[in-house]
Amino acid sequence: MVEKLKKEPLGKDFYLYVSKSHAFGTDAVLLANFCKAKQKDKTVDLGTGCGIIPFLLLRDGLLESAIGVDISEEAIELANKTKNEFGLTKFTPILCDLKDLKGKVKFGCNTLVTCNPPYKAASAGLQSTGERERVARHEVECTLQDIIEVSAKLLQTGGRLCMCHRPERLGELMSLMTECKVEPKRLRLVCQRKGEEPWLVLVEGRRCGKTGLRIEPTLYVEEDGDWSKEMIEIYGAYKEAYL
């Protein structure tokens, strides 16, 4: 059955196509903000889904080029539909297993890799009933190690890998980055509100970077029962599209 498509407004007269299986959440928006993309960045977004991260950055006039990689044909169709409607020549969606990118995407020349990965190990917790949901949430098609290894190959020296993940896997994430010569350089915790444990971590590593980790102030989603001032600033034009 063909899923119903929806135009999700992102502000600045921009929208992207999403479906029930290929939508996005707060973590993707926060990661797009955290990566501090530049106009000259050559970017690869692994597991791009509907393309939310590169499309948010392109909406803001950032990136020299962007490649969105996904193993799902439906996801790439959505990303292509958005690309074509806006004439986004800087964006290239690629239907491919990220473990098979050699020869399809240039290695060693990209300045930024982003990834909002499956958070659960293949055997961890209750398995999602739908195949699409299972692939999105569990490491059944790729592992955290697969992601970091291919990211290291994609990046030029000094290039940045920016990821979000669950706090309980932070030690594993940073250890794998170091093993692959992507030195952790920035870390930020995200809490729903003050006094609660973090539900998300944002991490930036640099290819062949020097040691030295900067821990940024905690991001709080809510303050006094409403969105925090910083969250409102991060959502910016996206939030304004619903006002």
Residue frames as a rotation matrix with the C-alpha (Angstrom) as fourth column:
MET 1
0.576 0.817 0.000 0.00
0.817 -0.576 0.000 0.00
0.000 0.000 -1.000 0.00
VAL 2
-0.245 -0.638 0.730 1.32
0.592 -0.695 -0.408 3.43
0.768 0.332 0.548 -0.97
GLU 3
-0.256 0.102 -0.961 1.67
0.921 -0.276 -0.275 5.67
-0.294 -0.956 -0.023 2.07
LYS 4
0.755 0.572 0.321 0.00
0.626 -0.775 -0.089 9.04
0.198 0.268 -0.943 2.15
LEU 5
-0.359 -0.917 0.174 2.48
0.846 -0.398 -0.356 11.88
0.395 0.019 0.918 1.71
LYS 6
0.720 0.520 -0.460 2.41
0.674 -0.684 0.280 15.13
-0.169 -0.511 -0.843 3.65
LYS 7
0.146 -0.643 0.752 4.05
0.382 -0.665 -0.642 18.47
0.913 0.381 0.148 3.02
GLU 8
0.438 -0.090 -0.895 5.83
0.893 -0.077 0.444 19.46
-0.109 -0.993 0.047 6.24
PRO 9
0.787 -0.130 0.603 6.44
0.122 -0.926 -0.358 23.24
0.604 0.356 -0.713 6.34
LEU 10
0.182 -0.827 -0.532 9.94
0.977 0.211 0.006 24.24
0.107 -0.521 0.847 7.49
GLY 11
0.514 0.051 -0.856 9.50
0.340 -0.929 0.148 28.00
-0.788 -0.368 -0.495 7.27
LYS 12
-0.344 -0.645 -0.682 11.01
-0.322 -0.601 0.731 30.50
-0.882 0.472 -0.001 4.81
ASP 13
0.383 0.647 -0.659 8.49
-0.868 0.007 -0.497 29.25
-0.317 0.762 0.564 2.20
PHE 14
-0.507 -0.620 -0.600 10.15
-0.730 0.678 -0.085 25.84
0.459 0.395 -0.796 2.32
TYR 15
0.468 0.596 0.652 8.68
-0.812 0.581 0.052 22.41
-0.348 -0.554 0.756 2.97
LEU 16
-0.716 -0.599 -0.359 9.62
-0.693 0.674 0.256 18.78
0.088 0.431 -0.898 2.54
TYR 17
0.248 0.808 -0.535 7.68
-0.675 0.540 0.503 15.61
0.695 0.236 0.679 1.89
VAL 18
-0.750 -0.377 0.544 7.23
-0.655 0.535 -0.533 13.14
-0.090 -0.756 -0.648 4.74
SER 19
-0.009 0.751 -0.660 5.23
-0.366 0.612 0.701 9.97
0.930 0.248 0.270 5.29
LYS 20
0.853 0.379 0.359 4.23
-0.469 0.254 0.846 7.93
0.230 -0.890 0.395 8.32
SER 21
0.825 -0.560 -0.074 7.36
0.563 0.801 0.203 5.77
-0.054 -0.209 0.976 7.97
HIS 22
-0.214 -0.936 0.278 9.72
0.949 -0.267 -0.168 8.57
0.232 0.228 0.946 6.97
ALA 23
0.831 0.392 0.394 9.11
0.237 -0.891 0.388 11.59
0.503 -0.229 -0.833 9.16
PHE 24
-0.287 -0.957 0.043 11.48
0.341 -0.144 -0.929 13.23
0.895 -0.252 0.368 11.66
GLY 25
0.610 0.469 -0.639 11.69
0.737 -0.040 0.675 14.28
0.291 -0.883 -0.369 15.28
THR 26
0.982 -0.190 0.011 13.29
-0.173 -0.866 0.470 16.82
-0.080 -0.463 -0.883 17.57
ASP 27
0.421 -0.883 0.205 16.62
0.277 0.341 0.898 14.97
-0.864 -0.321 0.389 17.55
ALA 28
0.097 -0.369 0.925 17.12
0.993 0.096 -0.066 15.61
-0.064 0.925 0.375 13.81
VAL 29
0.758 0.234 0.608 16.34
0.327 -0.944 -0.045 19.33
0.564 0.233 -0.792 14.20
LEU 30
0.892 -0.452 0.019 18.77
-0.209 -0.374 0.904 19.62
-0.401 -0.810 -0.428 17.11
LEU 31
0.231 -0.840 0.491 21.49
0.637 0.512 0.576 17.79
-0.735 0.179 0.653 15.19
ALA 32
0.358 -0.041 0.933 21.09
0.858 -0.378 -0.347 20.12
0.367 0.925 -0.100 12.20
ASN 33
0.910 0.005 0.414 21.59
-0.128 -0.948 0.293 23.07
0.394 -0.320 -0.862 14.54
PHE 34
0.785 -0.602 0.147 24.46
-0.041 0.186 0.982 21.46
-0.619 -0.776 0.121 16.49
CYS 35
0.416 -0.667 0.619 26.61
0.849 0.529 -0.001 20.71
-0.327 0.526 0.785 13.42
LYS 36
0.365 -0.277 -0.889 27.14
-0.003 -0.955 0.296 24.45
-0.931 -0.105 -0.349 12.79
ALA 37
0.260 -0.204 0.944 27.27
0.887 0.438 -0.150 23.95
-0.383 0.876 0.295 9.03
LYS 38
-0.257 -0.455 -0.853 29.02
-0.021 -0.879 0.476 26.44
-0.966 0.140 0.216 6.77
GLN 39
0.572 0.516 -0.637 28.35
-0.573 -0.305 -0.761 27.66
-0.587 0.801 0.121 3.23
LYS 40
0.049 -0.661 -0.749 31.40
-0.968 0.154 -0.199 25.80
0.247 0.734 -0.632 1.88
ASP 41
-0.305 -0.152 0.940 30.66
-0.611 0.788 -0.071 22.47
-0.730 -0.596 -0.333 3.58
LYS 42
-0.307 0.193 -0.932 30.59
-0.727 0.584 0.361 19.38
0.614 0.789 -0.039 1.39
THR 43
-0.369 0.327 0.870 28.17
-0.867 0.216 -0.449 17.24
-0.335 -0.920 0.204 3.36
VAL 44
-0.557 0.302 -0.774 27.06
-0.203 0.854 0.479 13.61
0.805 0.424 -0.415 3.45
ASP 45
-0.222 0.588 0.778 24.01
-0.972 -0.065 -0.227 12.71
-0.083 -0.807 0.585 5.55
LEU 46
-0.873 -0.172 -0.456 23.92
-0.236 0.968 0.086 8.99
0.427 0.183 -0.886 6.36
GLY 47
-0.589 0.759 -0.278 20.47
0.807 0.534 -0.252 7.45
-0.043 -0.372 -0.927 6.83
THR 48
-0.995 0.025 0.098 18.95
-0.010 -0.988 0.153 10.65
0.101 0.151 0.983 5.47
GLY 49
-0.421 0.907 -0.029 15.32
0.630 0.269 -0.729 9.45
-0.653 -0.325 -0.684 5.50
CYS 50
0.605 0.732 0.313 13.13
0.759 -0.410 -0.506 12.24
-0.243 0.544 -0.803 4.14
GLY 51
-0.022 -0.739 0.673 16.24
0.798 -0.418 -0.433 14.44
0.602 0.528 0.599 3.99
ILE 52
0.834 0.531 -0.150 15.39
0.510 -0.639 0.576 16.66
0.210 -0.556 -0.804 6.96
ILE 53
0.381 -0.728 -0.570 18.96
0.538 -0.327 0.777 17.50
-0.752 -0.602 0.267 8.02
PRO 54
-0.650 -0.663 0.371 20.34
0.694 -0.320 0.645 18.57
-0.309 0.677 0.668 4.61
PHE 55
-0.064 0.692 0.719 17.08
0.779 -0.416 0.470 20.31
0.624 0.590 -0.512 3.71
LEU 56
0.789 0.279 -0.547 17.12
0.589 -0.598 0.544 22.39
-0.175 -0.752 -0.636 6.91
LEU 57
-0.044 -0.914 -0.403 20.69
0.489 -0.372 0.789 23.44
-0.871 -0.162 0.463 6.13
LEU 58
-0.681 -0.161 0.715 19.96
0.732 -0.199 0.652 24.19
0.037 0.967 0.253 2.48
ARG 59
0.427 0.895 0.126 16.88
0.845 -0.445 0.296 26.16
0.321 -0.020 -0.947 3.52
ASP 60
0.760 -0.177 -0.625 19.23
0.336 -0.716 0.612 28.46
-0.556 -0.675 -0.485 5.44
GLY 61
0.912 -0.372 -0.175 21.55
-0.363 -0.529 -0.767 28.97
0.192 0.763 -0.617 2.46
LEU 62
0.221 -0.855 0.470 24.27
-0.748 0.160 0.644 26.69
-0.626 -0.494 -0.604 3.81
LEU 63
0.231 -0.296 0.927 26.36
0.206 0.946 0.250 23.91
-0.951 0.134 0.279 2.19
GLU 64
-0.420 -0.444 -0.791 28.27
-0.760 -0.304 0.575 23.79
-0.496 0.843 -0.210 -1.06
SER 65
-0.322 0.359 -0.876 26.89
-0.587 0.650 0.482 20.33
0.743 0.670 0.001 -1.72
ALA 66
-0.268 0.305 0.914 24.84
-0.856 0.360 -0.372 17.71
-0.442 -0.882 0.165 0.12
ILE 67
-0.521 0.109 -0.847 24.46
-0.441 0.815 0.376 13.98
0.731 0.569 -0.376 -0.43
GLY 68
-0.008 0.583 0.812 21.71
-0.971 0.191 -0.146 12.06
-0.240 -0.790 0.565 1.34
VAL 69
-0.681 -0.321 -0.658 22.25
-0.488 0.869 0.081 8.31
0.545 0.376 -0.749 1.63
ASP 70
-0.129 0.639 0.758 19.53
-0.870 0.293 -0.396 5.84
-0.475 -0.711 0.518 2.58
ILE 71
-0.952 -0.219 0.214 18.84
-0.138 0.931 0.339 2.14
-0.273 0.293 -0.916 2.10
SER 72
-0.242 0.955 0.172 15.10
0.462 0.269 -0.845 2.75
-0.853 -0.125 -0.506 1.79
GLU 73
-0.698 0.047 0.714 13.70
0.701 -0.161 0.695 3.31
0.148 0.986 0.079 -1.68
GLU 74
0.377 0.924 0.061 10.67
0.861 -0.374 0.346 5.09
0.342 -0.078 -0.936 -0.22
ALA 75
0.420 -0.295 -0.858 12.88
0.537 -0.681 0.497 7.52
-0.731 -0.670 -0.128 1.70
ILE 76
-0.667 -0.745 -0.007 14.92
0.398 -0.365 0.842 8.39
-0.630 0.558 0.540 -1.38
GLU 77
-0.356 0.633 0.687 11.72
0.846 -0.094 0.525 8.91
0.397 0.768 -0.503 -3.40
LEU 78
0.663 0.593 -0.457 10.52
0.742 -0.603 0.293 11.42
-0.102 -0.533 -0.840 -0.79
ALA 79
0.063 -0.743 -0.666 13.85
0.354 -0.607 0.711 13.25
-0.933 -0.281 0.225 -0.78
ASN 80
-0.771 -0.334 0.543 13.86
0.595 -0.074 0.800 13.33
-0.227 0.940 0.256 -4.58
LYS 81
0.121 0.912 0.391 10.33
0.933 -0.239 0.270 14.75
0.340 0.332 -0.880 -4.67
THR 82
0.693 0.055 -0.719 11.34
0.467 -0.794 0.389 17.63
-0.549 -0.605 -0.576 -2.38
LYS 83
-0.349 -0.924 -0.154 14.54
0.365 -0.285 0.886 18.20
-0.863 0.253 0.437 -4.35
ASN 84
-0.624 0.104 0.775 12.72
0.781 0.027 0.625 18.38
0.044 0.994 -0.098 -7.66
GLU 85
0.453 0.887 0.087 9.97
0.874 -0.461 0.154 20.71
0.177 0.006 -0.984 -6.49
PHE 86
0.802 -0.192 -0.566 12.51
0.146 -0.855 0.498 23.24
-0.579 -0.482 -0.657 -5.18
GLY 87
0.867 -0.491 0.082 15.15
0.037 -0.100 -0.994 22.68
0.497 0.865 -0.068 -7.85
LEU 88
0.747 -0.588 0.309 17.79
-0.505 -0.200 0.840 21.89
-0.432 -0.784 -0.446 -5.23
THR 89
0.774 -0.479 -0.414 20.73
-0.237 0.386 -0.891 21.14
0.587 0.788 0.185 -7.48
LYS 90
-0.132 -0.866 0.482 23.10
-0.871 -0.131 -0.473 21.08
0.473 -0.483 -0.737 -4.50
PHE 91
-0.055 0.217 0.975 21.36
-0.792 0.586 -0.175 17.98
-0.609 -0.781 0.140 -3.09
THR 92
-0.266 -0.077 -0.961 21.92
-0.758 0.632 0.159 14.44
0.595 0.771 -0.227 -4.38
PRO 93
0.363 0.419 0.832 19.93
-0.834 0.544 0.090 11.54
-0.415 -0.727 0.547 -2.89
ILE 94
-0.404 -0.572 -0.714 21.59
-0.782 0.621 -0.054 8.12
0.475 0.536 -0.698 -3.20
LEU 95
0.741 0.643 0.192 19.83
-0.667 0.673 0.320 4.79
0.076 -0.365 0.928 -2.70
CYS 96
0.092 -0.818 -0.567 22.55
-0.271 0.528 -0.805 2.65
0.958 0.228 -0.173 -1.18
ASP 97
0.829 -0.061 -0.557 23.65
0.516 0.468 0.717 0.62
0.217 -0.882 0.419 1.81
LEU 98
0.847 -0.509 0.154 26.14
-0.529 -0.836 0.147 2.87
0.054 -0.206 -0.977 3.61
LYS 99
0.337 -0.742 0.579 28.51
-0.174 0.556 0.813 -0.12
-0.925 -0.375 0.058 3.86
ASP 100
0.096 -0.230 0.968 28.65
0.859 0.511 0.036 -0.14
-0.503 0.828 0.247 0.05
LEU 101
0.801 0.296 -0.521 29.40
0.126 -0.933 -0.337 3.52
-0.586 0.204 -0.784 -0.66
LYS 102
-0.219 -0.968 -0.123 32.82
0.000 -0.126 0.992 3.02
-0.976 0.218 0.027 -2.22
GLY 103
-0.846 -0.165 0.507 32.69
0.494 0.116 0.862 4.18
-0.201 0.979 -0.017 -5.83
LYS 104
0.049 0.940 0.338 29.32
0.924 -0.171 0.342 5.89
0.379 0.296 -0.877 -5.31
VAL 105
0.989 0.131 0.069 30.43
0.091 -0.904 0.417 8.75
0.117 -0.406 -0.906 -3.07
LYS 106
0.290 -0.948 0.135 33.92
-0.038 -0.152 -0.988 10.25
0.956 0.281 -0.080 -3.06
PHE 107
0.712 -0.163 -0.683 35.99
0.691 0.334 0.641 9.33
0.124 -0.928 0.351 -0.02
GLY 108
-0.052 -0.896 -0.440 38.44
0.960 -0.167 0.227 11.59
-0.277 -0.411 0.869 1.78
CYS 109
-0.765 -0.272 0.583 37.09
0.515 -0.803 0.301 14.92
0.386 0.531 0.754 0.49
ASN 110
0.234 0.942 0.239 33.96
0.454 -0.323 0.831 15.77
0.860 -0.086 -0.503 2.50
THR 111
-0.625 -0.502 0.597 34.03
-0.178 -0.653 -0.736 18.40
0.760 -0.566 0.319 5.25
LEU 112
-0.525 0.527 0.669 30.92
-0.826 -0.124 -0.550 17.30
-0.206 -0.841 0.500 7.17
VAL 113
-0.630 0.443 -0.638 29.15
0.066 0.849 0.524 14.01
0.774 0.288 -0.564 7.78
THR 114
-0.471 0.568 0.675 25.89
-0.882 -0.312 -0.353 13.95
0.010 -0.762 0.648 9.75
CYS 115
-0.558 0.339 -0.757 23.96
-0.005 0.911 0.412 10.96
0.830 0.234 -0.507 11.03
ASN 116
-0.194 0.615 0.765 20.90
-0.979 -0.073 -0.190 10.43
-0.061 -0.785 0.616 13.19
PRO 117
-0.728 -0.315 -0.608 21.37
-0.486 0.863 0.135 6.65
0.483 0.394 -0.782 13.56
PRO 118
0.398 0.738 -0.545 19.23
-0.015 0.599 0.801 3.79
0.917 -0.310 0.250 14.84
TYR 119
0.135 -0.335 0.933 19.54
-0.869 -0.492 -0.051 4.08
0.476 -0.804 -0.357 18.61
LYS 120
0.539 0.183 0.822 19.09
-0.689 0.657 0.305 0.44
-0.484 -0.731 0.480 19.63
ALA 121
-0.672 -0.740 0.025 21.39
-0.644 0.601 0.473 -2.52
-0.365 0.301 -0.881 19.07
ALA 122
-0.556 0.447 -0.701 19.88
-0.558 0.424 0.713 -5.24
0.616 0.788 0.014 16.89
SER 123
-0.351 0.380 -0.856 18.89
0.460 0.866 0.196 -7.42
0.815 -0.325 -0.479 19.86
ALA 124
-0.974 -0.129 -0.187 18.10
0.225 -0.442 -0.868 -4.67
0.029 -0.888 0.459 22.37
GLY 125
-0.678 0.727 -0.111 14.62
-0.444 -0.525 -0.726 -4.13
-0.586 -0.443 0.678 23.81
LEU 126
0.137 0.842 0.522 11.30
0.261 0.477 -0.839 -4.81
-0.956 0.250 -0.154 22.17
GLN 127
-0.825 -0.428 0.369 11.49
0.424 -0.037 0.905 -5.09
-0.373 0.903 0.212 18.40
SER 128
-0.438 0.669 -0.600 9.28
-0.668 -0.689 -0.281 -2.82
-0.602 0.278 0.749 16.31
THR 129
0.114 0.594 0.796 6.56
0.128 0.786 -0.605 -4.74
-0.985 0.171 0.014 14.50
GLY 130
0.959 0.273 -0.069 6.97
-0.015 -0.196 -0.981 -3.04
-0.282 0.942 -0.184 11.11
GLU 131
0.431 -0.842 0.323 10.07
0.899 0.431 -0.076 -3.65
-0.076 0.323 0.943 8.99
ARG 132
0.236 -0.330 0.914 10.58
0.383 -0.833 -0.399 0.05
0.893 0.444 -0.071 8.22
GLU 133
0.765 0.097 0.637 10.30
-0.485 -0.564 0.669 0.99
0.424 -0.820 -0.384 11.90
ARG 134
0.886 -0.458 0.076 12.63
0.304 0.695 0.652 -1.86
-0.351 -0.554 0.754 12.88
VAL 135
0.242 -0.821 0.518 15.33
0.905 -0.001 -0.425 -0.66
0.349 0.572 0.743 10.44
ALA 136
0.307 -0.066 0.949 14.95
0.022 -0.997 -0.076 2.95
0.951 0.044 -0.305 11.65
ARG 137
0.701 0.122 0.702 15.20
-0.637 -0.334 0.695 2.09
0.319 -0.935 -0.156 15.35
HIS 138
0.728 -0.422 0.540 17.43
-0.108 0.708 0.698 -0.98
-0.677 -0.567 0.470 15.54
GLU 139
-0.046 -0.865 -0.500 20.86
-0.870 -0.211 0.445 -1.71
-0.490 0.455 -0.743 14.09
VAL 140
0.439 0.287 0.851 19.63
0.055 0.937 -0.344 -4.42
-0.897 0.198 0.396 11.74
GLU 141
0.934 -0.083 0.346 21.06
0.348 0.010 -0.937 -2.95
0.075 0.996 0.038 8.51
CYS 142
0.126 -0.932 0.341 24.12
0.126 -0.326 -0.937 -1.22
0.984 0.161 0.076 9.97
THR 143
0.409 -0.083 -0.909 25.86
0.903 0.178 0.390 -0.93
0.130 -0.980 0.148 13.32
LEU 144
0.939 -0.138 -0.316 27.28
-0.007 -0.925 0.381 2.10
-0.345 -0.355 -0.869 15.08
GLN 145
0.019 -0.991 0.129 30.73
0.124 0.130 0.984 0.84
-0.992 -0.003 0.125 14.11
ASP 146
-0.057 0.033 0.998 29.71
0.973 0.227 0.048 0.64
-0.225 0.973 -0.045 10.44
ILE 147
0.835 0.494 0.242 28.54
0.535 -0.832 -0.147 4.26
0.128 0.253 -0.959 10.55
ILE 148
0.756 -0.580 -0.304 31.69
-0.240 -0.677 0.696 5.64
-0.610 -0.453 -0.651 12.15
GLU 149
-0.115 -0.825 0.554 34.03
0.424 0.463 0.778 3.60
-0.898 0.324 0.297 9.95
VAL 150
0.059 0.172 0.983 32.43
0.997 -0.060 -0.049 4.84
0.050 0.983 -0.175 6.72
SER 151
0.961 0.269 -0.068 32.24
0.276 -0.954 0.120 8.39
-0.033 -0.134 -0.990 8.09
ALA 152
0.369 -0.905 -0.209 35.99
-0.025 -0.235 0.972 8.34
-0.929 -0.354 -0.109 8.69
LYS 153
-0.336 -0.471 0.816 36.53
0.759 0.378 0.530 7.27
-0.558 0.797 0.230 5.08
LEU 154
0.439 0.625 0.646 34.22
0.881 -0.440 -0.173 9.98
0.176 0.645 -0.743 3.74
LEU 155
0.936 0.034 -0.349 35.87
0.182 -0.899 0.399 12.84
-0.300 -0.437 -0.848 5.66
GLN 156
0.405 -0.859 0.314 38.94
0.164 -0.269 -0.949 14.81
0.899 0.436 0.032 4.68
THR 157
-0.362 -0.609 -0.705 41.52
0.862 0.068 -0.502 15.52
0.354 -0.790 0.501 7.38
GLY 158
-0.990 0.020 -0.142 39.93
0.056 -0.860 -0.507 18.01
-0.132 -0.509 0.850 9.76
GLY 159
-0.485 0.872 -0.067 36.44
-0.291 -0.089 0.953 17.15
0.825 0.482 0.297 8.52
ARG 160
-0.699 0.288 0.654 33.64
-0.705 -0.128 -0.697 16.85
-0.117 -0.949 0.293 11.08
LEU 161
-0.583 0.613 -0.533 31.36
0.306 0.774 0.555 13.99
0.752 0.161 -0.639 12.02
CYS 162
-0.738 0.432 0.518 28.25
-0.672 -0.539 -0.508 15.13
0.059 -0.723 0.688 13.91
MET 163
-0.525 0.540 -0.659 25.91
0.207 0.831 0.516 12.58
0.826 0.134 -0.548 15.44
CYS 164
-0.154 0.501 0.852 23.15
-0.955 -0.297 0.002 12.31
0.254 -0.813 0.524 18.01
HIS 165
-0.379 0.030 -0.925 22.53
0.017 1.000 0.025 9.25
0.925 -0.006 -0.379 20.17
ARG 166
0.769 0.635 -0.077 21.15
0.025 0.091 0.996 8.00
0.639 -0.767 0.054 23.44
PRO 167
0.411 -0.642 0.648 23.26
-0.870 -0.489 0.067 8.80
0.273 -0.591 -0.759 26.54
GLU 168
0.662 -0.127 0.739 23.65
-0.396 0.778 0.488 5.13
-0.637 -0.615 0.465 27.50
ARG 169
0.739 -0.404 0.539 25.69
0.646 0.652 -0.398 4.54
-0.191 0.642 0.743 24.35
LEU 170
0.925 -0.380 -0.015 27.94
-0.376 -0.907 -0.189 7.59
0.059 0.181 -0.982 24.67
GLY 171
0.266 -0.876 0.402 30.94
-0.520 0.220 0.825 5.58
-0.812 -0.428 -0.397 25.90
GLU 172
0.156 -0.131 0.979 30.69
0.595 0.804 0.013 3.18
-0.789 0.580 0.203 22.95
LEU 173
0.893 0.271 0.360 30.22
0.451 -0.504 -0.737 6.05
-0.018 0.820 -0.572 20.50
MET 174
0.785 -0.619 -0.036 33.27
-0.611 -0.782 0.123 7.99
-0.104 -0.075 -0.992 21.65
SER 175
0.122 -0.744 0.656 35.43
-0.243 0.619 0.747 4.87
-0.962 -0.251 -0.106 21.86
LEU 176
0.353 0.078 0.933 34.59
0.761 0.556 -0.334 3.92
-0.544 0.828 0.137 18.26
MET 177
0.995 -0.004 0.104 35.25
0.055 -0.829 -0.556 7.46
0.088 0.559 -0.825 17.05
THR 178
0.479 -0.872 0.100 38.71
-0.720 -0.325 0.613 7.42
-0.502 -0.366 -0.784 18.64
GLU 179
0.070 -0.418 0.906 39.48
0.195 0.896 0.398 3.99
-0.978 0.149 0.144 17.15
CYS 180
0.440 0.205 0.874 38.59
0.871 0.141 -0.471 5.33
-0.220 0.969 -0.117 13.70
LYS 181
-0.605 -0.792 -0.082 40.73
0.770 -0.608 0.193 8.47
-0.203 0.053 0.978 14.14
VAL 182
-0.057 0.629 0.775 37.73
0.307 -0.728 0.613 10.77
0.950 0.273 -0.152 14.47
GLU 183
-0.787 -0.432 -0.441 38.64
0.520 -0.080 -0.850 12.59
0.332 -0.898 0.288 17.67
PRO 184
0.296 0.929 -0.223 35.67
0.911 -0.203 0.360 13.69
0.289 -0.310 -0.906 19.84
LYS 185
-0.707 -0.608 0.361 35.83
0.535 -0.794 -0.290 17.50
0.463 -0.012 0.886 20.09
ARG 186
-0.694 0.544 0.471 32.39
-0.648 -0.758 -0.080 18.74
0.314 -0.360 0.878 21.20
LEU 187
-0.701 0.516 -0.491 29.69
0.583 0.813 0.022 17.22
0.411 -0.271 -0.871 23.40
ARG 188
-0.723 0.532 0.440 26.28
-0.637 -0.760 -0.126 18.52
0.268 -0.372 0.889 24.41
LEU 189
-0.859 0.502 -0.105 23.61
0.495 0.758 -0.425 16.90
-0.134 -0.417 -0.899 26.56
VAL 190
-0.603 0.759 0.247 19.90
-0.397 -0.553 0.732 17.49
0.692 0.343 0.635 25.95
CYS 191
-0.896 0.376 -0.235 17.42
0.397 0.443 -0.804 17.32
-0.199 -0.814 -0.546 28.86
GLN 192
-0.131 0.928 0.348 13.67
0.817 -0.098 0.569 17.76
0.562 0.358 -0.745 28.71
ARG 193
0.688 0.301 0.661 13.84
-0.101 -0.862 0.497 20.06
0.719 -0.409 -0.562 31.75
LYS 194
-0.242 -0.825 0.511 16.14
-0.675 -0.235 -0.699 20.94
0.697 -0.514 -0.500 34.64
GLY 195
-0.149 0.102 0.984 16.58
-0.923 0.343 -0.175 18.22
-0.355 -0.934 0.043 37.24
GLU 196
0.833 0.466 0.299 16.04
-0.309 0.839 -0.448 15.38
-0.460 0.281 0.842 34.75
GLU 197
-0.074 -0.860 0.504 18.55
0.207 0.481 0.852 13.03
-0.976 0.167 0.142 33.18
PRO 198
-0.411 -0.129 -0.903 19.51
-0.759 -0.500 0.417 13.71
-0.505 0.857 0.108 29.54
TRP 199
0.472 0.615 0.631 17.62
-0.045 0.732 -0.680 11.87
-0.880 0.293 0.373 26.81
LEU 200
0.912 -0.202 0.357 19.97
0.382 0.103 -0.918 12.79
0.149 0.974 0.171 23.96
VAL 201
0.211 -0.889 -0.408 23.66
0.257 -0.352 0.900 13.48
-0.943 -0.294 0.154 23.38
LEU 202
0.999 -0.029 0.022 25.09
0.010 -0.350 -0.937 15.49
0.035 0.936 -0.349 20.49
VAL 203
0.381 -0.920 0.091 28.71
0.260 0.201 0.944 14.74
-0.887 -0.336 0.316 19.58
GLU 204
0.928 -0.226 -0.295 31.14
-0.361 -0.359 -0.861 16.23
0.088 0.905 -0.415 17.06
GLY 205
0.450 -0.845 0.289 34.41
0.361 0.469 0.806 14.53
-0.817 -0.258 0.516 16.11
ARG 206
0.634 -0.327 -0.701 37.18
-0.706 -0.616 -0.351 15.69
-0.317 0.717 -0.621 13.79
ARG 207
0.952 -0.307 -0.007 39.06
0.257 0.808 -0.531 13.44
0.168 0.503 0.847 11.41
CYS 208
0.126 -0.985 -0.117 42.66
0.822 0.170 -0.544 13.18
0.556 -0.027 0.831 12.70
GLY 209
0.564 0.158 0.810 41.96
-0.169 -0.939 0.301 15.94
0.808 -0.306 -0.503 15.21
LYS 210
-0.624 -0.772 0.125 44.02
-0.202 0.004 -0.979 16.65
0.755 -0.636 -0.158 18.30
THR 211
-0.275 0.509 -0.816 42.77
0.855 0.518 0.036 15.46
0.441 -0.687 -0.578 21.67
GLY 212
-0.984 0.034 -0.175 40.67
0.067 -0.837 -0.543 17.91
-0.165 -0.546 0.821 23.67
LEU 213
-0.401 0.914 0.062 36.93
0.784 0.307 0.540 17.66
0.474 0.266 -0.839 24.31
ARG 214
-0.942 0.197 0.272 34.73
-0.282 -0.903 -0.322 20.69
0.182 -0.381 0.907 24.94
ILE 215
-0.533 0.809 -0.247 31.52
0.845 0.526 -0.100 20.05
0.049 -0.262 -0.964 26.88
GLU 216
-0.729 0.311 0.610 28.93
-0.006 -0.894 0.448 22.66
0.684 0.323 0.654 25.99
PRO 217
-0.763 0.500 0.410 26.16
-0.588 -0.272 -0.762 23.87
-0.269 -0.822 0.502 28.33
THR 218
-0.736 0.562 0.378 23.21
0.510 0.827 -0.237 21.50
-0.446 0.018 -0.895 28.65
LEU 219
-0.827 0.562 0.025 20.29
-0.341 -0.536 0.772 22.22
0.448 0.630 0.635 26.33
TYR 220
-0.740 0.666 0.093 16.92
0.186 0.335 -0.924 22.24
-0.646 -0.667 -0.372 28.09
VAL 221
-0.716 0.536 0.448 13.87
0.588 0.117 0.801 21.65
0.377 0.836 -0.398 25.91
GLU 222
0.323 0.931 0.170 11.40
0.548 -0.331 0.769 23.12
0.772 -0.155 -0.617 28.40
GLU 223
-0.880 -0.444 -0.172 11.44
0.393 -0.474 -0.788 25.91
0.268 -0.761 0.591 30.96
ASP 224
-0.793 0.604 -0.079 8.50
-0.324 -0.528 -0.785 26.92
-0.516 -0.596 0.615 33.18
GLY 225
-0.103 0.828 0.551 6.16
0.207 0.560 -0.802 24.53
-0.973 0.032 -0.229 31.38
ASP 226
0.902 0.342 -0.263 6.88
-0.163 -0.293 -0.942 25.86
-0.399 0.893 -0.209 27.88
TRP 227
0.640 -0.716 0.278 9.66
0.673 0.347 -0.653 25.62
0.371 0.605 0.704 25.32
SER 228
0.179 -0.689 -0.702 12.93
0.664 -0.442 0.603 27.18
-0.726 -0.574 0.378 26.45
LYS 229
0.605 -0.023 -0.796 14.16
-0.362 -0.898 -0.249 30.35
-0.709 0.439 -0.552 24.77
GLU 230
-0.455 -0.871 -0.187 16.98
-0.615 0.155 0.773 28.40
-0.644 0.466 -0.606 23.11
MET 231
-0.523 0.332 0.785 14.61
0.526 0.850 -0.009 25.77
-0.671 0.408 -0.619 21.71
ILE 232
0.608 0.773 -0.182 12.45
0.377 -0.483 -0.790 28.52
-0.699 0.412 -0.585 20.21
GLU 233
0.302 -0.597 -0.743 15.58
-0.703 -0.666 0.249 30.01
-0.644 0.447 -0.621 18.61
ILE 234
-0.695 -0.591 0.409 16.68
-0.218 0.716 0.664 26.63
-0.685 0.373 -0.626 17.25
TYR 235
-0.197 0.716 0.669 13.28
0.764 0.540 -0.353 25.89
-0.615 0.442 -0.654 15.70
GLY 236
-0.722 -0.285 -0.630 13.09
-0.001 -0.911 0.413 29.47
-0.691 0.299 0.658 14.43
ALA 237
-0.622 0.429 -0.655 11.51
-0.781 -0.389 0.488 29.61
-0.045 0.815 0.577 10.99
TYR 238
-0.793 0.326 -0.515 10.18
0.134 0.918 0.374 26.06
0.594 0.228 -0.772 11.33
LYS 239
-0.600 0.572 -0.560 8.12
0.719 0.078 -0.690 27.04
-0.351 -0.817 -0.458 14.38
GLU 240
-0.616 0.334 -0.714 7.00
-0.290 -0.938 -0.189 30.28
-0.733 0.090 0.674 12.75
ALA 241
-0.883 0.279 -0.376 5.56
-0.320 0.228 0.920 28.29
0.343 0.933 -0.112 9.86
TYR 242
-0.506 0.715 -0.483 2.86
0.712 0.662 0.235 27.01
0.488 -0.225 -0.844 12.26
LEU 243
-0.699 0.212 -0.683 1.99
0.445 -0.618 -0.648 30.38
-0.559 -0.757 0.338 13.81
